[in-house]
């Protein structure tokens, strides 16, 4: 077979990962906002001798690091989307960045709990007015950041490179016949908050905003009601909530990195679309290879084997299955 005739069955595996994501620009804006706030707080802390401002400035630096990882992941995934060394493109860079962010979020929760318990055990003097000012400043910046990042949490994931790569094998009389690959272009959107990288950045600023809200409430209570115990107790409560967010993100991103099966609803929908007539699925694997992008391997047993495009035509585009491999076995 002439090498040029193979182009019909070949395609790349970028799946739209070479296109800038909506979350990339928003995360970059939030990084810039956080970095400016960090610089202002550290400068003001050094100028006024305020330890509270200086400490919050250093705290902001940790968020610049975490958000910077998110921006780096977007850029890396986009620039290496066509690198053939990545079997299914760079979609999982998103999940890896989200997993890293979740680990950092767990460290933040641990730090909050440790500091709060230390204050509960050995309360210290608090400069209430200064501390409240810092907390309000942090709340404004992080609330704005959360609005920027969370405004499009549920997005429509489109693509400029919709392809399905198919392998159809027919088994008859115990002989294996390779029938070729098919490339089928389809255009469709996948719905849902699948951008784990964006979710990680969002949870970081949300955690900081929550910390500011709890701090303001605790400081006001301590200043006007004398309830000094409120500050550390609120800190522990906030740490537990942030730890729970971290656990959820670790679970979802870890599942993507370990090729966990897609949700049962997607599997069932795929099974219903393919099991028509006497066609039955003997083996089914569906997993995520990027935000809103799924791959699937299906083994079908039937009395009447059909060409690959026949089975692909049955699969709904809304399932986000952009790389489908079909194996067909003739049932005697």
Buried (B, 14 or more C-beta within 10 A) or exposed (E): EEEEEEEEEEBEBBBBBBBEBBBBEBBBBBBEBBBEBBBBBBEBBEEEEBEBBBBBBEBBBBBBEBBBBBBEBBBBBBEBBBEEEBEBBBBBBBBBBBBBBBBBBBEBBBBBBEBBBEBBEEEEEBEEEBBBBBBBBBBEBBBBBBEBBBEBEEBEBEBEBBBBBBBBBBBEEEEEEEBEBBBBEBEBEBEBBBBBBBBBBBBBBBBBBBBBBBBBBBBBBBBEEEEBBBBBBBBBBBBEBBBEBBBEBBEBBBBBBEEEEBBEEBBEBBBEBBBEEEBBBEEBBBBBBBBBBBBBBBBBBBEEBBBBBEBBEEBEBEBBBBBBBBBBBEBE
